[in-house]
Amino acid sequence: MRSDRTLTGTNQTITTGERVGTRTHWETFDGRTADGDVAAVRSLRGEVPEDEYDRFDSLATQWQNVSGRETVRTLVDWGTDPEPWVAVESVPGELKTLANGGSVETALECDLATRTDLLGDVCEAIRSYGRYGSTPYHLRIGPESVVFREDPSGPTAVVDDWGISGLVTDPPVTPYTAPEQFDDGNHAGRQTDVYRLGALGYHLLSGSPPFADADRPLEDAIRDGIGDDPAEIPEDFRRVLRDAMSIDPDDRQDGAYQFRRDLVDARPRVPREERVVSGLPPLDGKDDEHGGDLDGTEDTDTEEPSGEDGIDDEENVEDKSERADNERSSEEEGSADDREVSTADETTDDSDGDSSRSTRSSVKIGKYLLIGAVVLIVLVGGFFGASALGLIGGGGGGGGDTGPSTPFIIGSVVNANGEPIDSSVEVTIERVSDINGNETDGQTNTTVTDGGRFVFGNVPTGTYEVTVGSTGVFRYGTEEIEVDENGTNGTEIEPLSATVSGRVADAETGEPLSTDGDGGVDASIELVKNSETVDSTTGGSYEFTIDPSGDYTLRATADRYDPVERPIESFGEQEPIELEPLPSATLDGKISDTDGTAIANATVEVIVDPGEVYSSTSDLAGRYEITGIPPDGWYVVEIQADGYETISGDIRITGANSQELDIELEQSSSETAS
């Protein structure tokens, strides 16, 4: 990417200005839209194969779905010409920090509790994206994808990238790369995000990146783990980071939410008057790098923004910490149906013994809860959280056919064993008729499962069709449910079908049994139910779609291999089926002229049956070797060479061993005559 280039994106035309900075993954430029609005244009460093452009567009679209949240950087536009790029909001005072990946350094002057809260904001952004985006993982968390700023509500983290930088060929290793990403660069999992959050936390809480003092290559250091580091921070935090950065993903916290909970447990309870917030760029509406506001006009209002309740910045910092504790408590203590919500003028006791939390602070917390509820309404389409907090009243909303209470559709998407699925899938409801059976206009609403659970709130009564997307292993259909004034609770959507897939390989070489690969024979794989073959394929791999409630067996066979039968006990990718080669014999020797001259390119065939032939071609020295011949039998051997008489005869192969057969060929009569 270069300066002074006009980029055409999906929605806008953007012109690049001066280069602001270059880091490991991104190159960043000033930018302006056709309307004159400021933007930051970021171009990937490294080559993105064209067959990844669709994936790039998909990730950018998903980023846009959560764009504009408090902890998610706004995506202005994106495109792939001349190479993949994104245009993001250019917030005053932090463009150079974004461009040069210096966000952690800006936060190091804050006290330890504030830095913990900032890391918690990153966790919440990852969790929110996983719940409301189409892809549940980020996979590229690091200083280039996070910026810390001070806005009117207090210190805040803002996240971008959302996995896009992982699309480049051979993405570079950084101190934030998880061990499993060396083996599978596109590895997707909650524990991968946990590791990278832990590595970012290591930097944020200790002041230096992990492995900064390693005396060996970075990849080796990452594979060896952090040990007892970092020694300079409290042991409670060290335990949290050690768990997060465990070499084995199964030893880490289950996800960003669990990691954030552990952080909150370890965070010191710092009184308001002892909080230190400095070094963070303020979100004050003034663009220090462009000399004006975001719209390019001169800034004439220098008064610090404040909430209508007049709470100062230090109070905002403490309120934000209290909000994190309150959010955690509300999620741990139970469902919204039995959660109690305090009014703004109630007092509470915290761990510091402060039993007189001000009414102003309570109002501030209530303000955040209201904002969170509204965002949840917009993104999920289910009003569960807002209703539980008393922000949305019950009553009508369905053309008068709802009861006095607000109906909910609450359910879960389960696997073949009846357990809630781990992956996030879309769930769509369509109201097809009202409570009296009258046809409706087919209004739809969509949400994404969290731990397999889905909730739709404030729904009119009537008949609904619930449609669930595919997980890649399980395929779901559409189920019809009735919703009365009491709603539904406990609806389970079971899979209609499941896939099983895998490969078949030689047990000795590990090579697939496929003539498309390096092997010389195709495997035959049959899907068997009740002793009957219901589906089959050939080659080194297979994929079948099955009824999850049935009992199935895989039967793999190949010429000169022992067959294998294996019951299907799980779904998705199966362990490889390895076939053991049967005992075999080898026939080798030399093909020569009657005068002893070696004959090259002669064909030697051992014919076991009309459809089973083993062959070899002689080399320049006349040598040949035929392997894999069934032992203990009489077979026909035939030898052909250009300019020579073809000969054939019977040969007995005895045992699984090597036999030698040297053959002399006579020149054909035409060759002799010439």
C-alpha positions as CSV (number, residue, x, y, z in Angstrom):
1,M,0.0,0.0,0.0
2,R,1.2,3.5,-0.7
3,S,0.0,7.0,0.1
4,D,-2.3,9.1,-2.1
5,R,-4.2,6.1,-3.3
6,T,-8.0,6.1,-3.9
7,L,-9.6,2.9,-2.5
8,T,-13.0,1.7,-3.5
9,G,-14.6,-0.4,-0.7
10,T,-17.9,-2.1,-0.2
11,N,-19.7,1.2,0.6
12,Q,-17.4,4.1,0.3
13,T,-14.4,5.6,-1.5
14,I,-11.4,6.4,0.7
15,T,-8.2,8.3,-0.1
16,T,-5.0,7.3,1.8
17,G,-2.8,10.0,3.2
18,E,0.6,9.8,5.0
19,R,1.9,6.6,6.5
20,V,1.5,6.8,10.2
21,G,3.2,3.6,11.3
22,T,4.2,0.0,10.4
23,R,4.3,-3.0,12.8
24,T,4.4,-6.7,12.5
25,H,0.9,-7.3,11.0
26,W,-0.4,-3.9,9.8
27,E,0.7,-0.8,7.9
28,T,-1.4,2.2,8.9
29,F,-2.2,5.4,6.9
30,D,-4.2,8.6,7.4
31,G,-7.4,8.4,5.4
32,R,-10.4,10.5,4.3
33,T,-13.7,9.4,3.0
34,A,-15.3,11.1,0.0
35,D,-17.4,13.1,2.5
36,G,-14.2,14.4,4.2
37,D,-14.5,12.2,7.3
38,V,-11.3,11.1,9.0
39,A,-10.4,7.4,9.0
40,A,-7.4,5.2,9.5
41,V,-6.6,2.8,6.6
42,R,-4.8,-0.4,7.6
43,S,-3.2,-2.7,5.1
44,L,-2.0,-6.2,5.9
45,R,1.7,-6.9,5.8
46,G,2.4,-10.1,4.0
47,E,0.7,-11.9,1.2
48,V,-3.0,-12.9,1.4
49,P,-3.7,-15.6,-1.1
50,E,-6.7,-14.8,-3.4
51,D,-8.5,-17.9,-2.3
52,E,-8.6,-16.3,1.1
53,Y,-10.4,-13.1,-0.1
54,D,-13.8,-14.6,0.6
55,R,-12.7,-15.4,4.1
56,F,-11.4,-11.8,4.5
57,D,-14.7,-10.4,3.4
58,S,-16.6,-12.8,5.8
59,L,-14.4,-11.7,8.8
60,A,-14.9,-8.0,7.9
61,T,-18.6,-8.5,7.6
62,Q,-18.7,-10.2,11.0
63,W,-16.6,-7.4,12.5
64,Q,-19.1,-4.9,11.1
65,N,-21.8,-6.8,12.9
66,V,-20.4,-5.8,16.3
67,S,-18.7,-2.6,15.1
68,G,-19.4,0.5,17.2
69,R,-19.7,-1.2,20.6
70,E,-17.9,0.5,23.4
71,T,-15.0,-2.0,23.3
72,V,-15.0,-2.7,19.5
73,R,-13.4,-0.3,17.1
74,T,-15.8,1.0,14.4
75,L,-15.2,-0.5,11.0
76,V,-15.8,2.2,8.3
77,D,-15.3,0.0,5.2
78,W,-13.0,-2.6,3.6
79,G,-11.8,-4.0,0.3
80,T,-9.3,-6.2,-1.5
81,D,-7.9,-3.9,-4.2
82,P,-4.9,-3.4,-4.5
83,E,-4.6,-5.8,-1.5
84,P,-6.9,-6.5,1.5
85,W,-7.4,-3.4,3.6
86,V,-9.7,-2.0,6.3
87,A,-10.7,1.5,7.2
88,V,-11.5,2.1,10.8
89,E,-12.4,5.0,13.0
90,S,-9.5,7.4,13.7
91,V,-10.0,8.5,17.3
92,P,-8.2,11.7,18.3
93,G,-4.8,11.2,20.0
94,E,-4.5,7.5,19.5
95,L,-3.8,6.9,15.8
96,K,-0.1,6.6,16.2
97,T,-0.6,4.2,19.2
98,L,-2.9,2.1,17.0
99,A,-0.4,2.2,14.1
100,N,2.7,1.3,16.2
101,G,1.2,-1.2,18.6
102,G,2.1,0.9,21.7
103,S,-1.1,0.5,23.5
104,V,0.3,-1.4,26.4
105,E,2.9,1.2,27.1
106,T,0.3,3.9,27.4
107,A,-1.5,1.9,30.1
108,L,1.6,1.1,32.3
109,E,1.3,4.3,34.3
110,C,-2.2,3.2,35.6
111,D,-2.4,1.3,38.8
112,L,-2.6,-2.5,38.9
113,A,-6.4,-2.6,39.5
114,T,-7.1,-0.3,36.5
115,R,-4.9,-2.3,34.2
116,T,-6.8,-5.4,35.3
117,D,-10.1,-3.7,34.4
118,L,-8.7,-2.8,31.0
119,L,-7.7,-6.4,30.4
120,G,-11.2,-7.4,31.5
121,D,-12.6,-5.0,28.9
122,V,-10.7,-7.0,26.2
123,C,-12.1,-10.2,27.6
124,E,-15.6,-8.8,27.4
125,A,-15.2,-7.7,23.8
126,I,-14.0,-11.2,22.8
127,R,-16.9,-12.8,24.7
128,S,-19.4,-10.4,23.1
129,Y,-18.1,-11.0,19.6
130,G,-18.3,-14.8,20.2
131,R,-21.9,-14.5,21.3
132,Y,-23.2,-12.1,18.7
133,G,-20.7,-12.5,15.7
134,S,-20.7,-15.4,13.3
135,T,-17.2,-16.5,14.3
136,P,-16.7,-17.1,18.0
137,Y,-13.0,-16.6,18.2
138,H,-10.5,-13.7,17.7
139,L,-7.1,-15.6,17.5
140,R,-5.0,-12.5,16.9
141,I,-5.2,-10.6,20.3
142,G,-2.0,-8.5,20.8
143,P,-0.8,-4.9,21.1
144,E,-1.6,-4.3,17.4
145,S,-5.2,-5.2,17.9
146,V,-6.0,-3.4,21.1
147,V,-5.9,0.2,22.2
148,F,-6.5,1.6,25.7
149,R,-8.1,5.0,26.0
150,E,-9.8,7.2,28.7
151,D,-13.4,8.1,27.7
152,P,-16.0,9.8,29.9
153,S,-16.9,6.6,31.6
154,G,-13.3,5.8,32.5
155,P,-10.4,3.8,31.1
156,T,-11.6,1.5,28.3
157,A,-10.1,-1.0,25.9
158,V,-11.0,-1.1,22.2
159,V,-10.4,-4.2,20.1
160,D,-10.0,-4.6,16.3
161,D,-8.5,-7.0,13.7
162,W,-10.8,-9.9,14.6
163,G,-8.6,-12.6,13.1
164,I,-8.0,-10.9,9.8
165,S,-4.2,-10.7,10.2
166,G,-4.1,-14.5,10.4
167,L,-5.0,-14.7,6.7
168,V,-1.5,-13.9,5.5
169,T,0.7,-16.7,4.3
170,D,2.9,-17.9,7.2
171,P,1.9,-15.2,9.8
172,P,4.9,-14.1,11.9
173,V,5.5,-15.5,15.4
174,T,5.0,-13.0,18.2
175,P,5.2,-13.3,22.0
176,Y,1.4,-13.6,21.9
177,T,1.3,-16.6,19.5
178,A,-0.3,-19.7,21.2
179,P,1.7,-23.0,20.9
180,E,-1.0,-24.7,18.9
181,Q,-0.9,-22.0,16.3
182,F,2.5,-23.2,15.1
183,D,0.9,-26.5,14.0
184,D,-2.4,-25.0,12.7
185,G,-2.2,-21.3,11.9
186,N,-6.0,-21.2,11.6
187,H,-6.7,-23.1,14.8
188,A,-9.9,-21.9,16.3
189,G,-10.8,-22.3,19.9
190,R,-11.7,-20.5,23.1
191,Q,-8.4,-21.7,24.7
192,T,-6.4,-20.1,21.9
193,D,-7.9,-16.7,22.7
194,V,-7.3,-17.4,26.5
195,Y,-3.6,-18.0,25.8
196,R,-3.3,-14.7,23.8
197,L,-5.3,-12.8,26.5
198,G,-2.9,-14.2,29.1
199,A,0.1,-13.1,27.0
200,L,-1.4,-9.6,26.7
201,G,-2.1,-9.7,30.5
202,Y,1.5,-10.7,31.1
203,H,2.7,-7.6,29.2
204,L,0.1,-5.3,30.8
205,L,0.6,-6.4,34.4
206,S,4.4,-6.9,34.4
207,G,5.5,-4.2,32.0
208,S,7.3,-6.4,29.5
209,P,6.1,-8.9,26.8
210,P,6.5,-12.6,27.7
211,F,9.7,-14.3,26.7
212,A,11.5,-11.0,26.4
213,D,14.6,-12.4,28.2
214,A,14.5,-15.8,26.4
215,D,18.0,-17.0,25.3
216,R,16.6,-19.2,22.6
217,P,14.4,-18.8,19.5
218,L,10.9,-17.3,20.3
219,E,9.0,-20.4,19.0
220,D,11.1,-22.7,21.3
221,A,10.5,-20.4,24.3
222,I,6.7,-20.4,23.6
223,R,6.7,-24.2,23.3
224,D,8.5,-24.5,26.6
225,G,6.0,-22.3,28.5
226,I,6.4,-19.3,30.9
227,G,7.3,-21.4,34.0
228,D,7.0,-19.3,37.2
229,D,7.1,-15.9,35.3
230,P,6.4,-13.1,35.7
231,A,8.0,-12.8,39.2
232,E,7.4,-9.1,39.5
233,I,3.6,-9.2,39.9
234,P,1.5,-10.7,42.8
235,E,1.2,-14.4,43.1
236,D,-2.6,-14.4,42.6
237,F,-2.2,-12.8,39.2
238,R,0.7,-15.2,38.4
239,R,-1.5,-18.2,38.9
240,V,-4.2,-16.7,36.6
241,L,-1.6,-16.0,33.9
242,R,0.1,-19.4,34.3
243,D,-3.2,-21.2,33.8
244,A,-4.0,-19.0,30.7
245,M,-0.6,-19.6,29.1
246,S,-0.5,-23.3,29.7
247,I,1.1,-25.3,26.9
248,D,-1.9,-27.7,26.8
249,P,-5.1,-25.9,25.8
250,D,-7.1,-28.2,28.1
251,D,-5.2,-26.8,31.1
252,R,-6.4,-23.2,30.4
253,Q,-9.5,-21.4,31.5
254,D,-12.5,-22.4,29.5
255,G,-12.9,-19.1,27.7
256,A,-12.6,-15.3,27.9
257,Y,-15.4,-15.1,30.5
258,Q,-13.7,-17.5,32.9
259,F,-10.4,-15.8,32.4
260,R,-12.0,-12.5,33.2
261,R,-13.6,-13.9,36.4
262,D,-10.2,-15.1,37.6
263,L,-8.8,-11.7,36.9
264,V,-11.6,-10.1,39.0
265,D,-10.8,-12.5,41.9
266,A,-7.1,-11.6,41.8
267,R,-7.6,-7.8,41.3
268,P,-6.7,-5.7,44.4
269,R,-9.6,-3.7,45.8
270,V,-8.2,-0.2,45.5
271,P,-10.2,2.7,47.0
272,R,-11.4,5.4,44.7
273,E,-9.0,8.0,46.1
274,E,-6.0,5.7,45.5
275,R,-6.7,4.9,41.8
276,V,-4.1,6.1,39.3
277,V,-5.2,6.8,35.8
278,S,-2.6,8.5,33.6
279,G,-0.9,8.0,30.3
280,L,-4.1,6.9,28.4
281,P,-5.1,9.1,25.5
282,P,-8.3,10.9,26.4
283,L,-11.4,10.7,24.2
284,D,-12.1,14.4,24.4
285,G,-13.3,15.2,20.9
286,K,-10.0,17.0,19.9
287,D,-7.8,15.4,17.3
288,D,-4.2,16.3,18.2
289,E,-2.8,14.7,15.1
290,H,-5.1,16.5,12.6
291,G,-5.5,19.8,14.5
292,G,-9.3,19.7,14.8
293,D,-12.3,17.5,15.5
294,L,-13.0,14.4,13.6
295,D,-14.9,16.4,11.0
296,G,-11.9,18.6,10.4
297,T,-13.3,21.7,12.0
298,E,-11.6,23.7,14.7
299,D,-12.3,22.7,18.3
300,T,-13.7,25.7,20.2
301,D,-15.1,23.8,23.2
302,T,-12.3,22.6,25.5
303,E,-14.5,21.8,28.5
304,E,-14.1,18.2,29.7
305,P,-17.2,16.2,29.1
306,S,-19.0,15.0,32.1
307,G,-22.1,13.0,32.8
308,E,-25.3,14.7,33.8
309,D,-24.7,13.6,37.4
310,G,-21.4,15.4,37.5
311,I,-19.3,12.4,38.5
312,D,-15.6,13.1,37.9
313,D,-13.1,10.8,36.2
314,E,-11.9,9.2,39.4
315,E,-15.4,8.2,40.3
316,N,-15.9,6.9,36.9
317,V,-12.9,4.6,37.3
318,E,-14.3,3.2,40.5
319,D,-17.8,2.9,39.1
320,K,-16.4,0.9,36.2
321,S,-14.7,-1.5,38.6
322,E,-17.9,-1.9,40.6
323,R,-19.7,-2.5,37.3
324,A,-17.4,-5.3,36.5
325,D,-18.0,-6.9,39.9
326,N,-21.8,-6.4,39.5
327,E,-21.8,-8.0,36.0
328,R,-19.9,-11.0,37.2
329,S,-22.2,-11.4,40.2
330,S,-25.3,-11.1,38.1
331,E,-24.0,-13.8,35.7
332,E,-23.0,-16.2,38.5
333,E,-26.0,-15.9,40.8
334,G,-28.6,-17.3,38.5
335,S,-31.0,-16.6,35.6
336,A,-32.9,-13.4,35.1
337,D,-36.1,-15.0,36.3
338,D,-34.9,-15.1,39.9
339,R,-32.3,-12.2,39.9
340,E,-33.0,-9.3,42.3
341,V,-32.1,-5.8,41.1
342,S,-31.3,-3.1,43.6
343,T,-32.7,0.4,43.1
344,A,-30.5,3.4,42.6
345,D,-30.8,4.6,46.2
346,E,-29.9,1.3,47.9
347,T,-26.6,0.9,49.7
348,T,-24.3,-2.1,49.6
349,D,-21.2,-3.5,51.4
350,D,-18.0,-4.2,49.4
351,S,-14.7,-5.8,50.4
352,D,-13.3,-2.4,51.4
353,G,-16.0,-1.9,54.0
354,D,-17.6,1.0,52.1
355,S,-21.3,0.6,53.1
356,S,-22.4,3.9,51.8
357,R,-21.9,3.8,48.1
358,S,-23.4,7.1,46.8
359,T,-26.7,7.4,45.1
360,R,-24.7,9.0,42.2
361,S,-22.6,5.9,41.8
362,S,-25.7,3.8,41.8
363,V,-27.2,6.0,39.1
364,K,-24.0,5.7,37.1
365,I,-24.1,1.9,37.3
366,G,-27.7,1.9,36.3
367,K,-26.8,4.0,33.3
368,Y,-24.3,1.3,32.2
369,L,-26.8,-1.5,32.7
370,L,-29.3,0.4,30.6
371,I,-26.7,0.9,27.8
372,G,-25.8,-2.8,28.0
373,A,-29.5,-3.8,27.8
374,V,-30.1,-1.7,24.7
375,V,-27.0,-3.1,23.0
376,L,-28.3,-6.6,23.8
377,I,-31.7,-5.8,22.3
378,V,-30.2,-4.5,19.1
379,L,-27.7,-7.3,18.6
380,V,-29.5,-10.4,19.8
381,G,-33.1,-9.5,19.1
382,G,-34.0,-11.0,22.4
383,F,-35.0,-8.6,25.2
384,F,-34.2,-11.1,28.0
385,G,-31.6,-9.0,29.9
386,A,-33.6,-5.8,29.7
387,S,-36.8,-7.4,30.9
388,A,-35.1,-9.1,33.8
389,L,-33.8,-5.8,34.9
390,G,-37.2,-4.2,34.8
391,L,-36.3,-1.9,31.9
392,I,-39.0,-3.3,29.7
393,G,-42.4,-3.9,31.0
394,G,-44.7,-6.8,30.3
395,G,-48.0,-6.7,28.6
396,G,-49.0,-6.6,24.9
397,G,-46.9,-6.3,21.9
398,G,-48.5,-9.1,19.9
399,G,-51.6,-7.3,18.6
400,G,-53.4,-7.9,21.9
401,D,-53.0,-11.7,21.9
402,T,-50.3,-11.8,24.6
403,G,-51.2,-12.3,28.3
404,P,-50.5,-10.1,31.2
405,S,-46.9,-11.4,31.5
406,T,-44.2,-11.2,28.8
407,P,-43.7,-14.5,27.1
408,F,-40.2,-15.9,26.4
409,I,-38.9,-18.6,24.2
410,I,-36.1,-20.2,26.1
411,G,-34.4,-23.4,24.9
412,S,-31.2,-25.1,23.9
413,V,-29.6,-26.7,20.9
414,V,-28.3,-30.1,21.8
415,N,-26.0,-32.7,20.2
416,A,-26.9,-36.4,19.6
417,N,-26.5,-37.2,23.3
418,G,-28.9,-34.5,24.4
419,E,-26.1,-32.2,25.7
420,P,-26.0,-28.5,24.8
421,I,-23.6,-27.9,21.9
422,D,-20.3,-26.0,22.5
423,S,-20.3,-24.1,19.2
424,S,-22.3,-21.0,18.5
425,V,-25.1,-21.3,15.9
426,E,-27.8,-19.1,14.6
427,V,-31.4,-19.7,15.8
428,T,-34.2,-18.0,13.9
429,I,-37.9,-17.9,15.0
430,E,-40.7,-17.1,12.6
431,R,-44.3,-16.4,13.9
432,V,-46.6,-18.2,11.5
433,S,-49.9,-17.7,13.3
434,D,-51.4,-15.9,16.4
435,I,-52.9,-17.6,19.4
436,N,-56.2,-18.0,17.6
437,G,-54.6,-19.7,14.6
438,N,-54.8,-16.7,12.3
439,E,-52.0,-16.4,9.8
440,T,-49.4,-13.7,10.5
441,D,-47.0,-11.7,8.4
442,G,-44.1,-14.1,9.2
443,Q,-42.1,-11.8,11.4
444,T,-38.7,-13.3,12.1
445,N,-36.0,-12.8,14.8
446,T,-32.5,-14.2,15.1
447,T,-30.1,-14.8,17.9
448,V,-26.9,-16.9,18.4
449,T,-26.6,-19.6,21.0
450,D,-24.3,-19.2,24.0
451,G,-23.3,-22.5,25.5
452,G,-26.1,-24.1,23.4
453,R,-28.8,-21.9,25.1
454,F,-31.0,-19.3,23.3
455,V,-33.5,-16.8,24.6
456,F,-36.1,-14.7,22.8
457,G,-38.0,-12.2,25.0
458,N,-41.1,-10.1,24.6
459,V,-42.5,-12.4,21.9
460,P,-46.2,-12.3,21.0
461,T,-48.1,-15.5,21.7
462,G,-48.8,-17.9,18.8
463,T,-47.2,-20.6,16.7
464,Y,-43.5,-20.3,15.8
465,E,-41.2,-22.2,13.5
466,V,-37.7,-22.4,15.1
467,T,-34.9,-22.9,12.6
468,V,-31.3,-23.8,13.7
469,G,-28.2,-23.5,11.5
470,S,-25.6,-26.2,11.0
471,T,-22.6,-26.7,13.3
472,G,-20.5,-28.5,10.7
473,V,-21.0,-31.8,12.4
474,F,-24.8,-31.6,13.1
475,R,-27.5,-30.4,10.8
476,Y,-30.7,-29.1,12.3
477,G,-34.1,-28.4,10.7
478,T,-37.2,-26.5,11.6
479,E,-39.4,-27.3,14.6
480,E,-42.8,-25.9,15.3
481,I,-43.7,-24.7,18.9
482,E,-46.7,-23.2,20.5
483,V,-46.1,-20.1,22.7
484,D,-48.9,-19.1,25.2
485,E,-48.9,-16.4,27.8
486,N,-46.5,-18.5,29.9
487,G,-43.9,-18.7,27.2
488,T,-41.7,-21.8,26.7
489,N,-38.8,-23.0,28.8
490,G,-36.9,-26.1,28.1
491,T,-37.4,-26.4,24.3
492,E,-34.7,-28.7,23.0
493,I,-33.7,-28.7,19.3
494,E,-32.2,-32.0,18.4
495,P,-30.0,-32.7,15.3
496,L,-31.6,-34.3,12.2
497,S,-28.4,-35.7,10.9
498,A,-24.7,-35.8,11.7
499,T,-21.5,-36.3,9.7
500,V,-18.7,-38.8,10.2
501,S,-15.5,-38.3,8.3
502,G,-11.9,-39.5,8.3
503,R,-9.2,-41.2,6.3
504,V,-7.9,-44.7,5.6
505,A,-4.1,-45.3,5.6
506,D,-1.5,-47.9,5.3
507,A,-0.6,-48.8,8.9
508,E,3.1,-49.1,8.1
509,T,3.7,-46.0,6.0
510,G,0.8,-43.8,7.1
511,E,0.1,-42.9,3.5
512,P,-3.6,-42.7,2.4
513,L,-4.8,-45.7,0.5
514,S,-5.8,-43.7,-2.6
515,T,-4.6,-43.8,-6.2
516,D,-5.0,-40.0,-6.1
517,G,-2.2,-39.8,-3.6
518,D,1.1,-41.7,-3.3
519,G,-0.5,-45.1,-2.8
520,G,-1.1,-47.6,-5.5
521,V,-4.4,-49.0,-4.3
522,D,-7.8,-47.5,-3.3
523,A,-9.5,-48.3,-0.1
524,S,-13.2,-49.2,-0.1
525,I,-15.1,-47.7,2.8
526,E,-18.7,-48.9,3.6
527,L,-21.2,-47.4,6.0
528,V,-23.0,-50.4,7.5
529,K,-26.3,-50.4,9.5
530,N,-28.0,-53.6,10.7
531,S,-25.4,-55.7,8.6
532,E,-26.4,-53.9,5.4
533,T,-24.3,-51.4,3.5
534,V,-26.2,-48.1,3.3
535,D,-23.5,-45.9,1.7
536,S,-19.9,-46.4,0.4
537,T,-17.0,-44.6,-1.2
538,T,-13.5,-45.4,-2.4
539,G,-10.1,-43.7,-1.8
540,G,-8.1,-42.5,1.1
541,S,-10.9,-40.5,2.8
542,Y,-14.6,-40.6,3.4
543,E,-17.5,-38.5,4.7
544,F,-21.0,-39.9,5.4
545,T,-24.2,-38.3,6.6
546,I,-26.1,-40.4,9.2
547,D,-29.1,-40.5,11.4
548,P,-27.7,-39.6,14.9
549,S,-30.0,-42.1,16.6
550,G,-28.8,-45.1,14.6
551,D,-26.1,-47.6,15.2
552,Y,-23.5,-47.7,12.4
553,T,-20.2,-49.4,11.6
554,L,-17.4,-48.4,9.2
555,R,-15.9,-51.2,7.1
556,A,-12.7,-50.5,5.3
557,T,-11.0,-52.9,2.9
558,A,-8.3,-52.8,0.3
559,D,-6.4,-55.3,-1.9
560,R,-3.7,-57.0,0.0
561,Y,-4.7,-55.5,3.3
562,D,-6.5,-56.9,6.3
563,P,-10.0,-55.5,6.5
564,V,-11.1,-53.4,9.5
565,E,-14.6,-52.9,11.0
566,R,-15.1,-50.1,13.5
567,P,-18.3,-49.0,15.3
568,I,-19.2,-45.3,15.1
569,E,-19.2,-44.1,18.7
570,S,-18.9,-40.3,18.1
571,F,-19.6,-37.8,15.3
572,G,-17.4,-35.5,13.2
573,E,-13.8,-36.3,12.4
574,Q,-12.8,-39.9,13.3
575,E,-9.5,-41.4,14.2
576,P,-7.7,-42.7,11.1
577,I,-8.5,-46.2,10.0
578,E,-5.1,-48.0,9.6
579,L,-5.1,-51.1,7.5
580,E,-2.3,-53.7,8.0
581,P,-0.7,-55.0,4.8
582,L,-1.1,-58.7,4.2
583,P,2.1,-60.8,4.0
584,S,3.6,-60.6,0.4
585,A,6.4,-61.8,-1.7
586,T,8.9,-60.1,-3.9
587,L,10.2,-61.1,-7.3
588,D,13.3,-59.5,-8.7
589,G,16.0,-60.1,-11.2
590,K,17.7,-59.0,-14.4
591,I,16.4,-58.8,-18.0
592,S,19.1,-59.2,-20.7
593,D,19.8,-60.1,-24.3
594,T,21.1,-63.6,-25.1
595,D,24.5,-62.0,-25.4
596,G,24.3,-60.7,-21.8
597,T,23.5,-57.1,-22.7
598,A,21.1,-55.5,-20.2
599,I,17.7,-54.6,-21.6
600,A,16.1,-51.4,-20.2
601,N,12.4,-50.6,-20.2
602,A,11.3,-54.2,-20.3
603,T,7.9,-54.9,-18.7
604,V,7.6,-57.8,-16.3
605,E,4.1,-58.8,-15.1
606,V,3.0,-61.4,-12.6
607,I,-0.6,-62.3,-13.3
608,V,-2.4,-63.6,-10.2
609,D,-5.9,-63.4,-11.7
610,P,-7.2,-61.7,-14.8
611,G,-8.0,-58.6,-12.7
612,E,-5.0,-58.8,-10.4
613,V,-1.6,-58.0,-12.0
614,Y,1.7,-56.9,-10.4
615,S,4.3,-55.4,-12.6
616,S,7.6,-53.6,-12.9
617,T,9.8,-52.0,-15.6
618,S,13.6,-52.8,-15.8
619,D,16.1,-49.9,-15.3
620,L,19.2,-49.1,-17.4
621,A,21.0,-52.1,-15.8
622,G,18.1,-54.3,-16.7
623,R,17.1,-54.8,-13.0
624,Y,13.4,-55.0,-12.0
625,E,11.6,-55.6,-8.7
626,I,7.9,-56.6,-8.2
627,T,6.5,-56.3,-4.6
628,G,3.2,-57.2,-3.0
629,I,2.7,-60.5,-4.7
630,P,0.4,-62.8,-2.8
631,P,2.5,-65.6,-1.2
632,D,2.2,-69.4,-1.8
633,G,0.7,-69.8,-5.3
634,W,1.3,-70.6,-9.0
635,Y,1.1,-67.5,-11.2
636,V,1.8,-66.5,-14.9
637,V,4.8,-64.3,-15.5
638,E,5.1,-62.4,-18.8
639,I,8.0,-60.3,-20.1
640,Q,7.8,-57.8,-23.0
641,A,10.4,-55.5,-24.5
642,D,10.6,-53.5,-27.8
643,G,12.5,-55.5,-30.4
644,Y,12.4,-58.8,-28.5
645,E,10.1,-61.8,-28.5
646,T,7.5,-61.8,-25.7
647,I,7.8,-64.8,-23.4
648,S,5.5,-66.1,-20.7
649,G,5.3,-69.0,-18.3
650,D,4.2,-70.3,-15.0
651,I,6.1,-69.5,-11.8
652,R,5.5,-70.7,-8.2
653,I,5.9,-68.1,-5.4
654,T,6.7,-69.9,-2.1
655,G,6.1,-68.0,1.1
656,A,6.4,-64.3,1.9
657,N,10.0,-63.9,0.8
658,S,12.1,-62.6,-2.1
659,Q,12.7,-64.8,-5.1
660,E,15.1,-64.0,-8.0
661,L,14.3,-64.7,-11.7
662,D,16.8,-63.6,-14.4
663,I,15.4,-63.7,-17.9
664,E,17.1,-63.7,-21.4
665,L,15.1,-62.4,-24.3
666,E,15.7,-63.2,-28.0
667,Q,15.5,-60.5,-30.6
668,S,12.4,-60.7,-32.7
669,S,12.7,-62.1,-36.3
670,S,12.2,-58.6,-37.8
671,E,15.0,-57.2,-35.8
672,T,17.3,-60.1,-36.7
673,A,16.5,-59.7,-40.4
674,S,17.4,-56.1,-40.3
